[in-house]
Amino acid sequence: MGLAQAAGRTAREMNPQDTANTLNGLAKLEAAEAAVSPPGWAGLAEAAERNARKMKPKEVANTLNALSKLESAAAAVTPSGWAGLAQAAERTAREMDRQGVANTLNALCKLEVAAAAVSPAGWAGLAHAVERTAREMNPHDVANTLNALTKLVAAAATLSPPGWAGLAQTVERTAREMIPQGVANSLNALCKLEAAETAVSPAGWAGLAQAVERTAREMKPQDVANSVDALGVLRAAAAELSPSSRKLLEAAAEREAPNMRSDERKATLRGCEKLNLRIPSAILD
């Protein structure tokens, strides 16, 4: 854990890039939380606060993304520090690439203190960044962006109809490459974002139904619950489910139900009832 120890020791000397890279690296280490001391996390949080106003777009996105995963570091950031990071996101939004936009929104939906510090103009700028980059997004980016917009009401409210259409088109384009979580998150988001749902074409719903069939065998408990529940709401998507897709969803629900949380079981039951799917025995017991 040399990186973790060195991070805390050298934090006060870090520049913006050092800070972002270090936090991003620590966020990928499973044992990072225990490897860095409380003073070390405080030092890294101070470095993020001190460097925020000089950070470039990628550095802002990576820093916020890392803080959304590193609870000890996030807990050490002060209210004024969060305000500075929010201002940095606002300042750099117009230059962010598609990954930076997705990661920033994904982080903000998990960091309530940071999200609360974003101004109305800042949300408008981030929404414009979504519109600008939507057509370039990969499957992971668009799933994360849609998922974040279900929680960031202020950002979603400023997205224009062409912006929603761009996101819908990207979902359609990338559905065949999505992993199980991406399929589930996209469906879960679409059933909550009416403006995006109405922009999906019949061919798009068919593609998402095919993505469900392709990934059902690999879905985890939350993926199954989110997919089945969302399909119970998204009638256009449900209508495109083939008999084999429905059987695969039933098998996935039966397989994963024993490992589901209470809320996931409720969502699965709700979806199965709406879709007339066989209810898993673990939920009936």
N, C-alpha and C positions, 0 to 999 in steps of 0.2 A: 504494500500500500504506500509506496514511495510518493506517488502522485498526490495522494490524499494528505499526507503529512507535509509535503512541500507546499501544497496549495495554501494551507492555513498559515504557514510561516512566511510566505512571500506575497500574500494578498495585498499588503499596503503599497507594494511597488508595481502592481500590475497596471497595464494600460487597458484600454477598452477591449482590444482583441484578446489579450491574455485572460482577462476576466471572463469573457464569453466562452472562450475555448476551454478554460479550466472547469467552469460550471457545466458546460456541455459534456465534457469528459467524465466528470464525477456522476452526472445523471445516468451514465451508461454502466456504472459499476454497481453491482448488486449490494456490495458491503460498504458503500460510500458513507451512508448515514453514520455507521458506527466507527468508521475509520478516521473521520475528521472530528476534532474536538469542538466543544461549544465555542471557545474563543476563535477557533479556525473558521467556523461557519459565520461568526460575527464579522470576522475580517473579510471574508468573501462577500458578505452582504454589503459591507461598507464599500468595498471595491466596486460593486455593481452600482451603488448609489452615486459614488464619486465620478464614475466614468460614463454614466447614462447619457449625459448631454453631448458626449463626443462620439457615441457609438454609431456605427454604420448600420444600414438595414439588417444585414445578416446577423450582426452582433446583437442587435436588439431582439430579433426573433429567437436566436439561440439562447440568450440569457433568460428571456421570459419562459421559453419552453423548458429550460433546465430547472428554473425555480418552481415550475408547476409540478415537478417530480421530486424535488429535494425539499422536504418539509422543514428540515432544520435550518436550511439556508433561508427559505421563505419566511420563517418565523422571526428571523433576525433582521429583516428589512423593516425600516421605519415607515410610518405613513408618508413622510416627505420623500422617502426613497421610492415608494410605489408611485407617487405623483410624478417623480422625475422619470421613471421608466415608462409610465403612461404617456408623458409628453414626448419621450423619445420615439415611442411607437407612432404617435400622431405625426411627428416631424418627418419620419422616414417612410411612412406608408406609401407615398407616391413613387418610391424607388424600389420597394420590395419586389422580389420575384415571386412566382406562384407558391413556392415552398415556404418562403418567409411569411407570406400572407396567411397561408393555412396554419403554420405553426404559431403565429402570433395570436390569431383568433382562438385556436385550440387552447393556448395557454391562458388567455384572458377569461375564457369561460370556466376555468378551474381556479383562477386567482381573483376572488371577489374584490379584494382590496384594490388591486390594480385596475380591474374593470370599472370600479366605482370612481376612479380618478380620471377616466377618459371623458373628455368633453363632448358635447353634441357634435361639434365640428370635427372632432377626432373620429367619432363613429362614422360620420359621413365620409371622411377620408379613407377609412378602412373599408367601408362598403364600396367606394369607388375603386379601391385596389382589388377587391374581389372581382368586380366587373371587368377590370382591365386584364386580369390574369386568368380568368376562369377557363378560357378556351385552351390554355396551355397546361392546365392542371393534370396530374396523373391520378390514378385511382385513389391513392392514399390521400392526396391533397383534397380532392373534391369531397370525399367522405368525411374528412375531418372538418372541412369548412362548413358543410351542411349541418353536421352535428353541432358545431359551435354556434351557428346561427339560430338553432332552436333554443339556445340558452341566452344568447346576447340579443335581447329584444331591441335594444337601441340601434344596433348595427343592422339587424334584419329590417327594421322599419324604414331605413334610408336606402335600401336596395331598390333599384328601378325595375320595372317589368322586363326591359332588355337584359338586365343583370340576372334576374331569375331565369330567364330563358337561356342565357349563357351557361348557367350552372346546370340546368336540366339537360342541355345538349351534351355537356361534359359527362354527366352521369351516364347518359345513353352511350356515348362514345367509349367510355372506359369500363362499362359493366362486365364485359367479357374477360377483363383482366383482374377484376377485384378479388381479393381474398375473402374468406367467410366473414370476417369482422367488418370489412368494407361494405359488403352486400347488406349485412344486417344494419349497420349504422346508416347507410344511405336510405334504406326503406324506412327505418325508424324516424329519420329526419323528414323525409318526404311526407309522411303521414301527419307531421306537425306543422309543416310549412306549406300552407295552401297555395301561395303564389308560385312556389316551385313545383308542387304537385300538378297544378293545372297547365304547366308549361311542358310537361313530359308528353311525348307523342305516343300513339298506339304502338308504334314499332319500339319505342323506348321501354314501355311496360313489358312488351314481349321479351326484350333483351334482359330486363331485370328478372323476369320469371325464369328465364334460362340460366341466369347467374345463380339463382336460388337452387335450381336443380343440380348445377355443376358443383356447388360448394356444400350442399347439405350434409354430405357424409363427414365433412371436416369441421362442422360447426360446433362451437363450445356452448355451454349452457346459456350464457347471455345472448350469444348469436341466435340460437334457436328461439329463445323467448322474444327477442326484439323482432325477428323476422316474422314469426307466426302472428304476433300481436299486430304488427304493422300491416301485414297482408289482410288481416281481418278488417282493416279500415280502408285500405287502398283497393277498391273494387276493380279498378281497371287492371291492376297488377294481378289480383287474385283470379280474374277471368282468364288470364293467360297461362295459368298453371296447368300443366299437362297431368294426366293420371299418374305418370311416373313421378312427377315432381311432388304431387300430393303424398304418394307413398313414401318417398324419401323424407319428406318433412315429418310424417308420422313416425318413421323409424328414428329420425334424429331426436324428436321430442321424447320418444320412449327411451332412447339411449341416454339422453342427458338429464332427464327430469330428476333422477335421484340426487344429482349434484347441484340442482338449482336452489337459489335462495327463495325465500317466501314470496318476494315480489315477482321474481321470474316465473315461479309456478303459477301465480295469479295471471300474469300476462299471457303465459302459454295456454292456460285454460280458457281465458277470454278469446284468444285468437282461434283456438281449436273449435270452440262453439260457433263462432261466426263463419268459419270456413268449412264446418261439418267434417272436421278431421277427427280421427280416433283420439280420445283423451288418454294420455299416458297413465299406465297403471299406478305409478308412484304418486301421481296427483290425485287419483281416485281413492287410494288407500287412506 
